[in-house]
Amino acid sequence: MTAARGRTGRPPLTEERKAEIRLEIARAAVDLFVTQGVAATTGEQIGAAVGVSARTVWRYFPSKESCVRPLFSAGIDLIADCLRQWRPGQPLEELFDRELAVENRLLAGPDHATVGALVRLTRTEPGLRAIWLQTYDEAEPAFARALAARAALPADDLRPTIQAAMFNAALRAAVEHYAWHTAGTHADRSTARTELAATLRSALAAAGEGLA
C-alpha cells in the first residue's frame, strides 16, 4: 500500500489576494497609459510592471483597457452605504464629508494627477471611455437600491431610480470637471486631493438641491 499523494504546487490564491493583484495590475496599466499612451502599451509591459506574466493579466482582464476598471469602480459599495445612512434633512454633501476629508477612502488609488490624466484619456480613447461609462452604468442600480432602502420603498420604485441617476451623473461630472480643468497643472498630492474633494462636494451640493 502506498500513501495517498497530496496536492503539490502553490496553494490557490485567496479572493483577497486576487483583488490585490487586480488592483496592482490596474495601477501599473494606468501609469503606462498615462506615460506612453494606450496604443503603445502591451499586456507584457503591464505584467512586467507587476511581476506577473501577460497570461496572468489576461486571466484577470479581457483587454488592456479593462485593466483600469478596479480604479474606476473603487468606492461604489462605500458610496452606497453612505446613501443608506443619509438622514432626512441632512445636506447631501455633508454626508460624504467624513469620507472625503478625513478617511479619504473615496479618493483612494493612485495620485490624483494620474487620475486626472487617466480620465482625460477617456476623451480620446474609445476603449477607456467605454469602461469609464460602463462603470457608472453598473453603479447606478446599487445607488438606486440604497436610496430605496433609505426611503423604505421597493427597489424598483421610480423615485429612487431617478435620484440615483441624478446622483450618479453628478459624481461623473465632478470627476471629469476636475480632470479636464486641471490639465497642465502640477499641484502636490495634498493640494490635488483637496481640490478634487472640493469639486465633489460642490457637485453633490448641486445634486442635493434636486434630490432633497
C-alpha positions in Angstrom: 0.0 0.0 0.0 1.3 3.4 -0.8 0.4 6.7 1.0 -2.1 8.9 -0.8 -0.4 11.6 -2.7 -1.2 15.1 -1.6 -1.6 18.0 -4.0 1.6 19.7 -5.0 2.4 23.2 -6.2 1.3 26.5 -4.9 -1.8 26.9 -2.8 -4.8 28.6 -4.5 -5.0 32.3 -4.2 -7.5 33.7 -1.8 -10.1 36.1 -3.1 -8.4 38.9 -1.1 -5.1 38.2 -2.9 -6.8 38.1 -6.3 -8.3 41.5 -5.6 -4.9 42.8 -4.6 -3.4 41.5 -7.9 -6.2 43.1 -9.9 -5.5 46.5 -8.2 -1.7 46.1 -8.8 -2.4 45.4 -12.5 -4.8 48.4 -12.7 -2.3 50.8 -11.2 0.5 49.6 -13.5 -1.8 49.9 -16.5 -2.7 53.5 -15.6 0.9 54.5 -15.2 1.8 53.1 -18.6 -1.3 54.5 -20.3 -0.5 58.0 -19.0 3.2 57.9 -19.8 3.2 56.2 -23.2 -0.4 56.0 -24.4 -2.8 53.2 -24.7 -1.8 52.0 -28.2 1.9 51.7 -27.2 1.1 49.7 -24.1 1.1 45.9 -24.2 -0.1 43.2 -21.9 3.5 42.1 -21.5 4.5 45.5 -20.3 1.7 45.7 -17.8 2.5 42.3 -16.5 6.2 43.0 -16.2 5.5 46.2 -14.2 3.6 44.0 -11.6 5.9 41.0 -11.8 3.4 38.6 -13.5 3.1 37.2 -17.0 0.9 38.6 -19.7 -1.2 35.4 -19.5 -1.9 36.3 -15.9 -3.0 39.8 -16.9 -5.4 38.3 -19.5 -6.7 35.9 -16.9 -7.9 38.8 -14.8 -8.9 41.2 -17.6 -10.3 40.7 -21.1 -8.5 43.7 -22.6 -5.8 46.2 -21.7 -8.3 49.0 -21.4 -10.4 47.0 -18.9 -7.3 46.8 -16.6 -8.2 50.2 -15.2 -11.7 49.1 -14.2 -10.9 48.4 -10.4 -9.8 52.1 -10.1 -12.9 53.4 -11.8 -15.2 51.2 -9.6 -13.4 51.7 -6.3 -15.7 53.1 -3.7 -19.1 52.1 -5.2 -20.1 49.9 -2.2 -18.9 52.6 0.2 -20.9 55.3 -1.5 -24.0 53.1 -1.5 -23.5 52.6 2.3 -23.3 56.3 2.8 -26.6 56.8 0.8 -28.4 54.3 3.1 -27.2 56.3 6.1 -28.3 59.7 4.7 -30.5 61.3 7.3 -33.7 63.3 6.5 -32.8 66.9 6.2 -29.1 66.3 6.0 -27.4 68.2 3.1 -26.1 65.5 0.6 -22.6 67.0 0.5 -22.2 66.7 4.3 -23.0 63.0 4.1 -19.6 62.5 2.5 -17.5 64.9 4.4 -16.1 62.3 6.7 -15.1 60.1 3.8 -13.8 62.9 1.6 -12.0 65.0 4.2 -11.0 62.6 7.0 -10.7 59.0 5.9 -10.3 59.7 2.1 -11.5 56.3 1.3 -13.5 57.6 -1.6 -10.3 59.1 -3.1 -8.1 56.0 -2.7 -5.9 54.8 -5.5 -3.1 56.4 -7.5 -2.2 60.1 -7.0 -4.8 62.5 -8.3 -2.7 63.9 -11.0 -2.6 60.4 -12.5 -6.3 60.0 -12.0 -6.9 63.3 -13.9 -4.6 62.2 -16.7 -6.4 58.9 -17.0 -9.9 60.5 -17.1 -8.6 62.9 -19.7 -7.6 59.9 -21.8 -11.2 58.8 -21.9 -11.9 61.7 -24.2 -9.6 60.3 -26.9 -9.5 56.6 -26.2 -12.8 54.9 -27.0 -11.9 51.7 -25.2 -11.2 53.6 -22.0 -14.3 55.7 -22.4 -16.4 52.6 -22.7 -15.0 51.2 -19.5 -15.5 54.6 -17.7 -19.1 54.9 -18.7 -19.9 51.2 -18.1 -18.6 51.5 -14.5 -21.1 54.3 -13.8 -23.8 52.5 -15.6 -23.3 49.5 -13.3 -23.0 51.7 -10.2 -26.4 53.3 -10.7 -28.6 50.4 -9.7 -26.5 50.0 -6.5 -27.2 53.6 -5.7 -30.9 53.2 -6.5 -31.2 50.3 -4.2 -29.5 52.2 -1.4 -31.8 55.2 -1.9 -34.9 52.9 -2.0 -33.8 51.2 1.3 -33.3 54.7 2.9 -36.9 55.7 1.9 -38.4 52.2 2.6 -39.5 52.0 -1.0 -39.5 49.0 -3.4 -36.1 48.6 -5.1 -37.7 49.2 -8.5 -39.6 52.3 -7.4 -39.2 55.2 -10.0 -38.3 57.9 -7.5 -35.0 56.4 -6.1 -34.2 55.3 -9.7 -34.4 58.9 -10.9 -32.5 60.1 -7.8 -29.7 57.6 -8.4 -29.4 58.7 -12.0 -29.0 62.4 -10.9 -26.5 61.4 -8.1 -24.5 59.2 -10.4 -24.3 61.9 -13.1 -23.2 64.4 -10.5 -20.3 62.2 -9.4 -19.1 61.6 -13.0 -19.4 65.2 -14.0 -17.4 66.2 -10.9 -14.5 63.9 -11.6 -14.5 64.8 -15.3 -14.7 68.5 -14.5 -11.7 68.1 -12.1 -9.7 66.2 -14.6 -10.3 68.5 -17.6 -9.8 71.7 -15.6 -6.5 70.6 -14.0 -4.8 69.7 -17.3 -1.3 71.1 -17.3 -1.2 71.9 -13.6 1.3 70.4 -11.2 -0.3 70.5 -7.7 1.2 68.3 -5.0 -0.8 65.3 -3.8 -2.3 67.1 -0.8 -3.5 70.0 -2.8 -4.8 67.8 -5.6 -6.8 65.7 -3.0 -8.2 68.9 -1.5 -9.2 70.3 -5.0 -10.9 67.0 -6.0 -12.8 66.8 -2.7 -14.0 70.4 -3.1 -15.2 69.6 -6.7 -17.1 66.5 -5.5 -18.6 68.5 -2.6 -19.8 71.2 -5.0 -21.3 68.7 -7.4 -23.1 66.9 -4.5 -24.5 70.1 -3.2 -25.9 70.9 -6.7 -27.4 67.4 -7.0 -28.8 67.6 -3.4 -30.9 70.5 -4.5 -32.8 68.2 -6.8 -32.6 65.1 -4.5 -33.9 66.6 -1.3 
